[in-house]
Amino acid sequence: MVEVLLVEDDPFTREMMMTTLRSMGYHAAMASNGQEAVEFLQNEKAEVVLMDVAMPVMNGMEASRQIKKEGSDSIVIMLTAFGDEKAMEEAAEAGADDYLTKPVEMRALKARIELAKKARTFHIARAKLLSQNKMLIGAQEKKISAYIEENYSLAEELFTRLSLAAEFRDDDTYEHTMRVGRNASIIAQYFGKDAEYCYRITKAAPLHDIGKIGISDTILLKPGKLNNEEFEIIKTHTSIGKKILTGSSTKILQLAESIAYSHHERWDGSGYPQGLQGESIPLEGRIVCIADSMDAMFSKRPYKEKMPPEKVREELQKNRGLQFDPVMVDAVLEHWDTLLEFYSA
């Protein structure tokens, strides 16, 4: 099995990208058109397919349809010079899992490939889980209990890996999402919520930025300050997150949907995407707003040093009733020493 199958008709571009992929340490293969890619995948597996759109014999759109129709578990990333919304919709309809605009920045390419490999692992695990569930029919009670326990553990792991998928592209430590879940659970407890709610928000809060998957790496990985247009695009990660998580029958993902959509709302109504104010903001959104902000202030980033505890406390007080629910700030400050223990190491 190869890690990356490059499908590109231009010889110069093909050789240049193959050299780059190999220099990144990937076991890569290449095809010069869609038909060759389809035939390659009929005989060998590839974790990720980098698929050019405009090619002779069989173009990228048709090749993607054929690959998905034949049941391949490869993650298809479409490469095209056309970065408009219509082109993205056409790629998605053809079965593409992701989309990159040429010319491709190499750091962004590596990030997308790594994210695609994680997504493939997730989909394979999910298919395995569904297959295992079918095997439960007619099993003895003892075996049913054993399978349920195993599948529960797998579901827990999938929640964790899905949470990490969003952070993979702009958080090299992968720890931010887990800390936000922990902080959210503690704050919910201080706010008087029961154990069941605290457990759910522990699992749901790490998915707060899942919508970043839909934001271009050109913007998400930009080292400098974003301009107004770029910031407006970044803000759409809340709506994208809602779309990704909507429609679930599980209470955790229902809670995660609400969090993804509302965690950038502000108590004074100046937040986004809806400009909600005060208690019209869902409780879980208010909790994750402060949990996420606290961890960001306590954490070191490539563009900033971590804040000392007294400065974080000052910022929470300064934004009491502005960004944050004032009662929630009071609850956090009342238990400040306990929360601070998590960041003292």
VOBA-1610 file (N, C-alpha, C; in pm, whole numbers, padded with zeros to 5 digits, always signed):
BEGIN
Met+00085-00120+00000Met+00000+00000+00000Met+00088+00125+00000Val+00051+00223-00083Val+00124+00349-00085Val+00051+00450+00003Glu+00125+00547+00053Glu+00061+00651+00134Glu-00010+00754+00047Val+00054+00792-00064Val-00001+00897-00150Val+00007+00854-00296Leu-00107+00865-00366Leu-00111+00846-00511Leu-00133+00984-00573Leu-00034+01032-00649Leu-00045+01161-00718Leu-00098+01139-00859Val-00207+01207-00893Val-00267+01195-01026Val-00258+01331-01093Glu-00165+01344-01186Glu-00134+01473-01249Glu-00086+01449-01391Asp-00146+01520-01489Asp-00111+01495-01629Asp+00012+01573-01675Asp+00042+01686-01612Asp+00157+01766-01656Asp+00287+01702-01605Pro+00378+01662-01695Pro+00499+01589-01652Pro+00585+01669-01555Phe+00604+01798-01583Phe+00690+01879-01496Phe+00631+01889-01355Thr+00502+01922-01347Thr+00436+01934-01217Thr+00437+01800-01144Arg+00415+01692-01219Arg+00412+01559-01160Arg+00546+01523-01096Glu+00654+01545-01171Glu+00786+01511-01119Glu+00823+01600-01000Met+00788+01730-01009Met+00819+01821-00900Met+00748+01780-00772Met+00619+01747-00783Met+00542+01709-00664Met+00586+01574-00610Met+00622+01481-00699Met+00670+01351-00652Met+00800+01368-00573Thr+00888+01454-00622Thr+01012+01480-00550Thr+00983+01538-00412Thr+00887+01630-00407Thr+00850+01693-00280Thr+00789+01591-00185Leu+00698+01508-00234Leu+00633+01407-00150Leu+00736+01310-00093Arg+00829+01268-00174Arg+00931+01174-00127Arg+01025+01241-00027Ser+01053+01370-00049Ser+01139+01442+00047Ser+01070+01457+00182Met+00936+01453+00183Met+00860+01458+00308Met+00853+01322+00376Gly+00906+01220+00309Gly+00909+01087+00367Gly+00792+00999+00330Tyr+00711+01040+00231Tyr+00595+00960+00192Tyr+00631+00854+00089His+00572+00736+00103His+00581+00632+00000His+00475+00667-00103Ala+00517+00721-00218Ala+00423+00777-00315Ala+00432+00706-00450Ala+00319+00706-00522Ala+00312+00656-00658Ala+00243+00762-00742Met+00249+00746-00876Met+00189+00850-00960Met+00111+00788-01076Ala+00017+00868-01126Ala-00062+00832-01244Ala-00079+00958-01327Ser-00086+00943-01459Ser-00091+01061-01546Ser-00233+01102-01584Asn-00333+01022-01546Asn-00471+01061-01572Asn-00564+00980-01480Gly-00691+01015-01485Gly-00787+00951-01397Gly-00803+00803-01421Gln-00797+00761-01547Gln-00813+00620-01579Gln-00701+00536-01518Glu-00578+00588-01527Glu-00465+00518-01466Glu-00482+00508-01314Ala-00537+00614-01254Ala-00558+00614-01109Ala-00659+00508-01069Val-00769+00499-01144Val-00873+00399-01116Val-00814+00259-01126Glu-00738+00234-01232Glu-00679+00101-01252Glu-00576+00070-01143Phe-00499+00171-01101Phe-00401+00150-00993Phe-00471+00105-00866Leu-00582+00172-00832Leu-00652+00142-00707Leu-00733+00013-00713Gln-00752-00040-00832Gln-00816-00172-00844Gln-00720-00283-00803Asn-00589-00253-00805Asn-00489-00355-00775Asn-00409-00326-00647Glu-00410-00201-00604Glu-00330-00164-00487Glu-00402-00054-00410Lys-00377-00046-00279Lys-00441+00054-00196Lys-00353+00179-00185Ala-00420+00293-00164Ala-00351+00420-00136Ala-00429+00491-00026Glu-00357+00539+00074Glu-00425+00609+00183Glu-00486+00740+00133Val-00409+00816+00055Val-00452+00948+00009Val-00429+00958-00141Val-00527+01015-00213Val-00514+01040-00357Val-00516+01191-00379Leu-00406+01245-00435Leu-00402+01385-00476Leu-00443+01390-00622Met-00564+01440-00650Met-00626+01427-00781Met-00638+01562-00852Asp-00564+01577-00963Asp-00582+01696-01046Asp-00721+01689-01111Val-00780+01805-01140Val-00915+01807-01198Val-00909+01793-01351Ala-00835+01884-01416Ala-00834+01888-01562Ala-00727+01794-01617Met-00772+01679-01672Met-00679+01580-01728Met-00743+01513-01850Pro-00660+01464-01944Pro-00714+01391-02059Pro-00756+01249-02019Val-00818+01178-02112Val-00864+01040-02096Val-00978+01032-01995Met-00952+01064-01869Met-01056+01070-01766Met-01017+01180-01668Asn-01104+01281-01653Asn-01070+01392-01565Asn-01086+01353-01417Gly-01043+01444-01330Gly-01042+01415-01187Gly-01180+01392-01128Met-01279+01466-01176Met-01415+01451-01123Met-01468+01311-01151Glu-01456+01266-01275Glu-01507+01134-01313Glu-01428+01024-01243Ala-01297+01044-01232Ala-01214+00944-01164Ala-01254+00931-01017Ser-01281+01042-00952Ser-01323+01039-00812Ser-01454+00964-00795Arg-01549+00990-00887Arg-01678+00918-00882Arg-01655+00767-00894Gln-01569+00729-00989Gln-01544+00586-01013Gln-01474+00522-00894Ile-01378+00593-00836Ile-01304+00540-00721Ile-01398+00516-00603Lys-01486+00612-00574Lys-01581+00597-00463Lys-01685+00490-00494Lys-01726+00480-00621Lys-01824+00380-00662Lys-01771+00239-00641Glu-01641+00221-00663Glu-01580+00089-00648Glu-01546+00055-00503Gly-01579+00146-00412Gly-01565+00117-00269Gly-01428+00138-00210Ser-01344+00214-00277Ser-01210+00241-00224Ser-01221+00322-00096Asp-01133+00293+00001Asp-01132+00370+00126Asp-01029+00483+00121Ser-00974+00512+00003Ser-00878+00622-00011Ser-00947+00757+00014Ile-00876+00849+00075Ile-00923+00987+00092Ile-00877+01067-00030Val-00971+01126-00103Val-00940+01198-00226Val-00933+01348-00198Ile-00816+01408-00227Ile-00798+01553-00217Ile-00788+01608-00359Met-00883+01692-00397Met-00887+01745-00532Met-00793+01866-00544Leu-00717+01871-00654Leu-00625+01982-00681Leu-00674+02056-00804Thr-00694+02187-00792Thr-00742+02264-00907Thr-00699+02409-00895Ala-00690+02475-01010Ala-00656+02617-01010Ala-00778+02705-00986Phe-00897+02644-00983Phe-01020+02721-00966Phe-01067+02709-00821Gly-01057+02818-00745Gly-01088+02815-00603Gly-01224+02871-00568Asp-01319+02867-00661Asp-01449+02924-00630Asp-01541+02821-00563Glu-01650+02871-00506Glu-01741+02786-00430Glu-01805+02679-00518Lys-01838+02715-00643Lys-01901+02619-00733Lys-01808+02500-00760Ala-01679+02531-00782Ala-01582+02424-00806Ala-01572+02331-00685Met-01579+02389-00564Met-01572+02309-00442Met-01694+02218-00430Glu-01811+02272-00465Glu-01934+02193-00460Glu-01928+02077-00559Glu-01877+02104-00679Glu-01866+01999-00781Glu-01770+01889-00734Ala-01661+01929-00671Ala-01565+01831-00621Ala-01629+01743-00514Ala-01706+01804-00424Ala-01773+01729-00318Ala-01875+01632-00377Glu-01950+01678-00475Glu-02050+01591-00539Glu-01984+01473-00610Ala-01861+01493-00658Ala-01789+01386-00727Ala-01728+01286-00630Gly-01738+01316-00501Gly-01687+01222-00401Gly-01556+01262-00337Ala-01503+01382-00374Ala-01379+01428-00313Ala-01401+01457-00165Asp-01301+01426-00084Asp-01310+01447+00060Asp-01252+01581+00103Asp-01164+01637+00021Asp-01100+01764+00055Asp-01064+01833-00076Tyr-01011+01956-00064Tyr-00996+02041-00182Tyr-00879+02135-00157Leu-00785+02141-00251Leu-00673+02235-00242Leu-00662+02313-00373Thr-00631+02442-00359Thr-00618+02528-00476Thr-00471+02541-00515Lys-00444+02526-00643Lys-00309+02544-00695Lys-00276+02694-00704Pro-00149+02736-00688Pro-00036+02651-00651Pro-00045+02611-00504Val-00005+02488-00474Val-00019+02434-00338Val+00105+02469-00256Glu+00083+02530-00140Glu+00193+02558-00047Glu+00229+02428+00023Met+00357+02394+00026Met+00400+02262+00067Met+00366+02230+00213Arg+00376+02329+00301Arg+00342+02304+00441Arg+00194+02271+00454Ala+00113+02344+00378Ala-00031+02318+00379Ala-00061+02180+00322Leu+00013+02141+00217Leu-00007+02010+00156Leu+00021+01899+00257Lys+00131+01909+00328Lys+00166+01806+00427Lys+00059+01799+00536Ala+00011+01917+00581Ala-00091+01919+00686Ala-00218+01849+00637Arg-00258+01876+00513Arg-00379+01813+00458Arg-00362+01663+00443Ile-00245+01620+00398Ile-00221+01476+00382Ile-00229+01406+00517Glu-00166+01464+00618Glu-00170+01402+00751Glu-00312+01398+00806Leu-00388+01506+00785Leu-00527+01509+00830Leu-00609+01404+00756Ala-00583+01388+00625Ala-00655+01288+00545Ala-00626+01147+00594Lys-00501+01121+00631Lys-00465+00988+00683Lys-00539+00958+00813Lys-00552+01061+00899Lys-00627+01042+01023Lys-00775+01019+00993Ala-00829+01094+00896Ala-00970+01079+00859Ala-00996+00938+00806Arg-00902+00886+00726Arg-00918+00750+00672Arg-00923+00648+00786Thr-00836+00665+00885Thr-00837+00576+01002Thr-00972+00582+01072Phe-01026+00702+01085Phe-01157+00721+01149Phe-01267+00647+01071His-01271+00664+00938His-01375+00601+00857His-01365+00448+00860Ile-01242+00397+00856Ile-01224+00252+00861Ile-01270+00198+00995Ala-01237+00270+01103Ala-01280+00228+01237Ala-01432+00232+01248Arg-01493+00333+01189Arg-01639+00344+01193Arg-01704+00228+01117Ala-01649+00195+01000Ala-01703+00083+00923Ala-01688-00048+01001Lys-01575-00061+01067Lys-01553-00180+01149Lys-01654-00187+01263Leu-01680-00070+01323Leu-01777-00064+01432Leu-01916-00105+01385Leu-01957-00054+01269Leu-02088-00091+01215Leu-02096-00240+01185Ser-01987-00294+01131Ser-01984-00436+01101Ser-01994-00519+01228Gln-01923-00473+01332Gln-01927-00545+01458Gln-02067-00541+01519Asn-02134-00426+01503Asn-02270-00414+01558Asn-02366-00514+01493Lys-02349-00538+01364Lys-02435-00634+01295Lys-02414-00776+01350Met-02293-00803+01394Met-02262-00935+01446Met-02328-00961+01582Leu-02376-00854+01643Leu-02439-00870+01774Leu-02574-00943+01767Ile-02636-00934+01649Ile-02769-00994+01635Ile-02760-01145+01658Gly-02839-01191+01748Gly-02843-01334+01778Gly-02734-01382+01872Ala-02646-01293+01917Ala-02538-01335+02008Ala-02593-01358+02148Gln-02521-01435+02225Gln-02561-01460+02362Gln-02543-01333+02444Glu-02614-01327+02558Glu-02614-01206+02640Glu-02472-01169+02684Lys-02393-01267+02722Lys-02258-01239+02767Lys-02175-01179+02655Lys-02190-01233+02534Lys-02115-01182+02421Lys-02162-01042+02384Ile-02293-01019+02395Ile-02348-00886+02366Ile-02285-00783+02459Ser-02278-00816+02587Ser-02221-00724+02684Ser-02074-00694+02651Ala-02002-00797+02609Ala-01861-00780+02576Ala-01845-00689+02454Tyr-01928-00710+02352Tyr-01921-00628+02232Tyr-01958-00482+02263Ile-02061-00464+02346Ile-02104-00329+02381Ile-01990-00254+02450Glu-01922-00321+02541Glu-01810-00258+02611Glu-01698-00222+02514Glu-01670-00313+02422Glu-01565-00287+02324Glu-01602-00170+02234Asn-01727-00168+02187Asn-01771-00062+02097Asn-01780+00073+02168Tyr-01814+00068+02298Tyr-01817+00191+02376Tyr-01678+00252+02383Ser-01577+00167+02406Ser-01440+00215+02411Ser-01397+00272+02276Leu-01439+00206+02169Leu-01405+00253+02036Leu-01472+00388+02009Ala-01598+00402+02048Ala-01668+00530+02031Ala-01597+00641+02107Glu-01550+00610+02228Glu-01476+00709+02307Glu-01350+00752+02230Glu-01281+00656+02173Glu-01158+00688+02100Glu-01189+00770+01975Leu-01298+00738+01907Leu-01334+00813+01787Leu-01369+00957+01819Phe-01438+00980+01931Phe-01465+01118+01974Phe-01334+01193+01991Thr-01237+01129+02055Thr-01108+01193+02080Thr-01036+01223+01950Arg-01034+01127+01859Arg-00962+01146+01734Arg-01030+01251+01646Leu-01162+01256+01648Leu-01233+01358+01572Leu-01202+01496+01629Ser-01190+01506+01761Ser-01155+01633+01824Ser-01016+01678+01780Leu-00922+01584+01773Leu-00786+01618+01734Leu-00776+01660+01588Ala-00868+01612+01505Ala-00862+01643+01362Ala-00865+01794+01338Ala-00950+01866+01413Ala-00961+02010+01394Ala-00834+02080+01437Glu-00772+02034+01547Glu-00655+02103+01602Glu-00527+02066+01530Phe-00528+01957+01452Phe-00405+01909+01388Phe-00339+02017+01303Arg-00420+02099+01241Arg-00367+02193+01144Arg-00306+02318+01207Asp-00343+02353+01332Asp-00285+02473+01392Asp-00247+02456+01538Asp-00240+02331+01586Asp-00197+02307+01724Asp-00111+02181+01725Asp+00021+02198+01723Asp+00111+02084+01712Asp+00107+01994+01834Thr+00059+02042+01947Thr+00060+01962+02069Thr-00060+01869+02079Tyr-00169+01899+02013Tyr-00294+01823+02018Tyr-00358+01825+02158Glu-00304+01906+02251Glu-00353+01903+02388Glu-00461+02007+02416His-00470+02108+02333His-00564+02217+02359His-00707+02167+02371Thr-00750+02082+02279Thr-00889+02038+02281Thr-00923+01961+02407Met-00830+01878+02453Met-00855+01801+02574Met-00864+01891+02697Arg-00779+01994+02702Arg-00783+02086+02815Arg-00912+02168+02815Val-00960+02204+02697Val-01086+02278+02690Val-01200+02191+02742Gly-01200+02062+02707Gly-01302+01971+02759Gly-01296+01959+02910Arg-01174+01946+02963Arg-01157+01938+03109Arg-01204+02066+03177Asn-01160+02182+03125Asn-01200+02309+03185Asn-01351+02328+03180Ala-01411+02292+03066Ala-01556+02309+03051Ala-01632+02225+03153Ser-01585+02104+03176Ser-01650+02016+03274Ser-01641+02075+03415Ile-01522+02127+03450Ile-01503+02185+03583Ile-01590+02308+03601Ile-01594+02394+03500Ile-01676+02516+03509Ile-01824+02481+03518Ala-01866+02380+03441Ala-02006+02336+03447Ala-02041+02286+03586Gln-01948+02216+03647Gln-01969+02167+03783Gln-01982+02283+03881Tyr-01892+02382+03869Tyr-01899+02500+03955Tyr-02029+02577+03934Phe-02083+02565+03812Phe-02206+02636+03777Phe-02330+02560+03822Gly-02310+02443+03881Gly-02421+02368+03938Gly-02481+02261+03850Lys-02414+02225+03740Lys-02469+02122+03651Lys-02439+01983+03708Asp-02527+01887+03672Asp-02514+01753+03727Asp-02402+01674+03657Ala-02373+01555+03712Ala-02261+01474+03664Ala-02279+01435+03518Glu-02403+01404+03476Glu-02426+01362+03338Glu-02393+01475+03241Tyr-02437+01596+03274Tyr-02408+01711+03187Tyr-02256+01735+03181Cys-02189+01728+03296Cys-02045+01751+03302Cys-01970+01649+03217Tyr-02016+01523+03219Tyr-01953+01420+03136Tyr-01972+01452+02987Arg-02094+01488+02951Arg-02122+01516+02809Arg-02040+01633+02757Ile-02029+01738+02839Ile-01955+01855+02790Ile-01805+01827+02784Thr-01757+01734+02868Thr-01617+01693+02859Thr-01587+01635+02721Lys-01681+01556+02668Lys-01662+01492+02538Lys-01700+01584+02423Ala-01796+01674+02445Ala-01845+01760+02337Ala-01758+01883+02315Ala-01707+01943+02423Ala-01632+02068+02412Ala-01509+02057+02321Pro-01435+01944+02321Pro-01319+01936+02233Pro-01352+01949+02084Leu-01480+01938+02047Leu-01520+01951+01907Leu-01556+02095+01871His-01525+02191+01960His-01570+02329+01939His-01518+02389+01809Asp-01397+02352+01767Asp-01339+02410+01646Asp-01334+02312+01530Ile-01420+02210+01529Ile-01419+02111+01422Ile-01441+02176+01285Gly-01509+02290+01283Gly-01535+02360+01157Gly-01411+02414+01090Lys-01297+02420+01163Lys-01173+02466+01101Lys-01128+02374+00989Ile-01179+02252+00988Ile-01148+02159+00879Ile-01185+02221+00745Gly-01288+02305+00744Gly-01336+02365+00620Gly-01273+02497+00585Ile-01172+02542+00662Ile-01106+02670+00634Ile-00976+02646+00560Ser-00952+02727+00459Ser-00831+02713+00377Ser-00705+02726+00462Asp-00604+02640+00433Asp-00477+02649+00505Asp-00407+02781+00479Thr-00431+02842+00364Thr-00370+02971+00334Thr-00406+03074+00440Ile-00529+03063+00491Ile-00575+03156+00594Ile-00543+03100+00733Leu-00576+02973+00755Leu-00563+02915+00888Leu-00418+02912+00934Leu-00324+02889+00843Leu-00184+02879+00878Leu-00105+03006+00849Lys-00177+03115+00820Lys-00109+03241+00792Lys-00031+03288+00914Pro+00098+03314+00899Pro+00179+03353+01016Pro+00151+03494+01067Gly+00110+03584+00978Gly+00085+03723+01018Gly-00059+03748+01056Lys-00092+03874+01077Lys-00226+03914+01117Lys-00323+03900+01000Leu-00443+03853+01027Leu-00544+03837+00923Leu-00604+03972+00887Asn-00634+03992+00758Asn-00707+04112+00720Asn-00857+04089+00744Asn-00937+04192+00721Asn-01081+04183+00752Asn-01149+04073+00674Glu-01115+04060+00547Glu-01178+03957+00463Glu-01142+03817+00513Glu-01016+03798+00548Glu-00971+03668+00598Glu-01037+03634+00733Phe-01052+03736+00818Phe-01115+03710+00947Phe-01262+03671+00929Glu-01329+03732+00831Glu-01468+03695+00804Glu-01477+03548+00761Ile-01378+03502+00687Ile-01375+03361+00645Ile-01351+03272+00766Ile-01256+03310+00851Ile-01229+03233+00974Ile-01356+03218+01056Lys-01436+03322+01064Lys-01557+03320+01146Lys-01657+03215+01098Thr-01648+03178+00971Thr-01743+03078+00920Thr-01720+02939+00976His-01609+02918+01052His-01586+02785+01108His-01696+02746+01207Thr-01765+02845+01264Thr-01876+02813+01354Thr-01992+02750+01277Ser-02025+02808+01163Ser-02135+02755+01080Ser-02096+02621+01017Ile-01969+02609+00977Ile-01922+02483+00920Ile-01929+02373+01025Gly-01887+02404+01147Gly-01893+02307+01255Gly-02035+02261+01282Lys-02128+02354+01279Lys-02268+02319+01299Lys-02316+02223+01190Lys-02279+02250+01065Lys-02320+02164+00954Lys-02262+02023+00969Ile-02136+02016+01013Ile-02071+01885+01028Ile-02142+01802+01134Leu-02184+01865+01243Leu-02235+01793+01359Leu-02387+01782+01362Thr-02457+01855+01278Thr-02603+01858+01285Thr-02665+01724+01247Gly-02780+01697+01306Gly-02858+01579+01269Gly-02825+01454+01347Ser-02735+01462+01446Ser-02700+01342+01523Ser-02811+01308+01622Ser-02826+01179+01649Ser-02923+01133+01749Ser-02859+01119+01886Thr-02726+01138+01896Thr-02658+01124+02024Thr-02655+01258+02097Lys-02673+01253+02228Lys-02679+01376+02307Lys-02546+01449+02309Ile-02436+01374+02306Ile-02304+01438+02307Ile-02283+01520+02180Leu-02315+01464+02065Leu-02295+01538+01940Leu-02397+01650+01924Gln-02515+01635+01981Gln-02611+01745+01981Gln-02556+01862+02062Leu-02496+01829+02176Leu-02433+01933+02259Leu-02315+01995+02185Ala-02237+01911+02117Ala-02121+01959+02041Ala-02164+02053+01928Glu-02276+02023+01864Glu-02327+02110+01758Glu-02355+02250+01812Ser-02422+02255+01927Ser-02454+02384+01989Ser-02327+02459+02026Ile-02229+02388+02079Ile-02102+02450+02120Ile-02028+02504+01999Ala-02018+02424+01894Ala-01945+02467+01774Ala-02004+02596+01716Tyr-02136+02609+01726Tyr-02204+02724+01667Tyr-02202+02847+01758Ser-02193+02828+01889Ser-02216+02942+01980Ser-02096+02983+02065His-01981+02913+02054His-01874+02942+02150His-01801+03074+02123His-01832+03141+02012His-01775+03273+01987His-01877+03386+02007Glu-01994+03353+02059Glu-02087+03458+02100Glu-02034+03525+02227Arg-02068+03653+02244Arg-02020+03727+02361Arg-02138+03775+02445Trp-02117+03783+02573Trp-02223+03822+02665Trp-02285+03957+02627Asp-02202+04050+02575Asp-02254+04183+02541Asp-02317+04191+02403Gly-02321+04077+02331Gly-02387+04073+02200Gly-02297+04106+02082Ser-02168+04125+02106Ser-02077+04164+01997Ser-02007+04045+01932Gly-02048+03923+01968Gly-01983+03805+01912Gly-02044+03760+01781Tyr-02011+03638+01739Tyr-02062+03583+01613Tyr-02089+03434+01632Pro-02169+03370+01546Pro-02222+03420+01417Pro-02357+03493+01427Gln-02428+03481+01540Gln-02563+03536+01548Gln-02574+03666+01626Gly-02468+03704+01695Gly-02474+03825+01776Gly-02568+03810+01896Leu-02575+03690+01952Leu-02662+03666+02067Leu-02608+03740+02190Gln-02698+03768+02284Gln-02661+03846+02402Gln-02709+03779+02529Gly-02628+03786+02635Gly-02668+03739+02767Gly-02710+03594+02767Glu-02819+03566+02839Glu-02864+03428+02856Glu-02931+03370+02732Ser-02944+03450+02626Ser-02991+03393+02499Ser-02882+03306+02435Ile-02758+03322+02479Ile-02649+03235+02435Ile-02664+03103+02509Pro-02662+02989+02440Pro-02674+02861+02510Pro-02570+02848+02622Leu-02610+02785+02731Leu-02520+02770+02845Leu-02389+02705+02805Glu-02396+02600+02722Glu-02274+02530+02683Glu-02180+02620+02602Gly-02238+02712+02522Gly-02157+02807+02447Gly-02086+02904+02539Arg-02156+02950+02644Arg-02094+03041+02742Arg-01983+02971+02820Ile-02005+02844+02853Ile-01904+02769+02928Ile-01778+02750+02844Val-01794+02707+02719Val-01677+02680+02635Val-01607+02810+02594Cys-01681+02918+02584Cys-01621+03048+02554Cys-01513+03081+02656Ile-01546+03066+02784Ile-01449+03099+02889Ile-01344+02989+02904Ala-01384+02861+02886Ala-01289+02750+02897Ala-01183+02759+02787Asp-01225+02790+02665Asp-01135+02802+02551Asp-01043+02922+02568Ser-01100+03036+02608Ser-01021+03159+02624Ser-00917+03143+02734Met-00954+03080+02846Met-00859+03057+02954Met-00739+02976+02906Asp-00767+02866+02835Asp-00657+02781+02792Asp-00568+02853+02691Ala-00629+02934+02605Ala-00551+03010+02508Ala-00457+03108+02579Met-00507+03172+02684Met-00423+03267+02758Met-00311+03196+02833Phe-00340+03079+02886Phe-00240+03004+02962Phe-00138+02933+02873Ser-00164+02927+02741Ser-00082+02845+02652Ser+00014+02931+02570Lys+00130+02872+02542Lys+00227+02935+02453Lys+00192+02901+02309Arg+00201+02998+02222Arg+00176+02979+02080Arg+00295+03034+02001Pro+00308+02996+01874Pro+00420+03049+01794Pro+00422+03202+01789Tyr+00305+03264+01802Tyr+00295+03409+01791Tyr+00286+03479+01927Lys+00290+03406+02039Lys+00279+03472+02169Lys+00332+03381+02280Glu+00371+03443+02390Glu+00408+03369+02509Glu+00283+03345+02594Lys+00290+03248+02686Lys+00176+03226+02773Lys+00168+03338+02876Met+00046+03368+02920Met+00025+03474+03018Met+00050+03421+03159Pro+00104+03504+03247Pro+00115+03464+03388Pro-00024+03459+03451Pro-00044+03379+03556Pro-00177+03363+03616Pro-00244+03494+03654Glu-00166+03589+03710Glu-00228+03715+03752Glu-00283+03794+03633Lys-00216+03781+03516Lys-00264+03849+03396Lys-00391+03782+03343Val-00396+03647+03347Val-00516+03575+03303Val-00635+03615+03392Arg-00612+03618+03523Arg-00718+03657+03616Arg-00767+03800+03586Glu-00671+03888+03556Glu-00705+04026+03524Glu-00791+04035+03398Glu-00755+03953+03295Glu-00832+03954+03170Glu-00974+03901+03192Leu-00988+03799+03275Leu-01122+03746+03304Leu-01207+03852+03373Gln-01149+03923+03468Gln-01223+04028+03538Gln-01257+04144+03443Lys-01161+04178+03356Lys-01182+04288+03262Lys-01297+04258+03165Asn-01310+04131+03126Asn-01412+04093+03028Asn-01539+04036+03093Arg-01549+04048+03224Arg-01671+04007+03296Arg-01787+04096+03251Gly-01891+04034+03195Gly-02004+04110+03146Gly-01986+04165+03006Leu-01868+04145+02948Leu-01843+04186+02810Leu-01836+04062+02721Gln-01725+03989+02732Gln-01713+03864+02658Gln-01776+03748+02734Phe-01760+03749+02865Phe-01799+03633+02947Phe-01922+03659+03033Asp-01996+03551+03058Asp-02108+03551+03153Asp-02051+03592+03290Pro-02100+03701+03349Pro-02042+03748+03476Pro-02053+03648+03589Val-02165+03575+03599Val-02181+03476+03705Val-02080+03363+03687Met-02050+03330+03561Met-01954+03224+03532Met-01813+03267+03568Val-01780+03393+03541Val-01649+03446+03581Val-01635+03439+03732Asp-01742+03477+03804Asp-01738+03473+03950Asp-01713+03331+04001Ala-01777+03232+03937Ala-01759+03092+03977Ala-01615+03048+03953Val-01557+03090+03839Val-01418+03054+03808Val-01323+03117+03909Leu-01341+03244+03937Leu-01251+03313+04029Leu-01265+03261+04172Glu-01385+03215+04207Glu-01407+03160+04340Glu-01325+03032+04360His-01303+02958+04251His-01227+02833+04257His-01094+02847+04183Trp-01040+02967+04180Trp-00922+02999+04101Trp-00803+02909+04133Asp-00776+02888+04260Asp-00659+02809+04299Asp-00667+02666+04248Thr-00789+02609+04248Thr-00806+02472+04199Thr-00779+02464+04050Leu-00834+02558+03972Leu-00810+02560+03827Leu-00663+02585+03796Leu-00599+02668+03878Leu-00462+02705+03852Leu-00366+02586+03866Glu-00405+02487+03946Glu-00321+02369+03966Glu-00292+02297+03836Phe-00388+02300+03742Phe-00371+02230+03614Phe-00264+02296+03527Tyr-00235+02423+03554Tyr-00139+02496+03470Tyr-00009+02529+03545Ser+00007+02472+03663Ser+00124+02505+03745Ser+00247+02424+03707Ala+00225+02314+03635Ala+00338+02227+03598Ala+00427+02295+03494
//
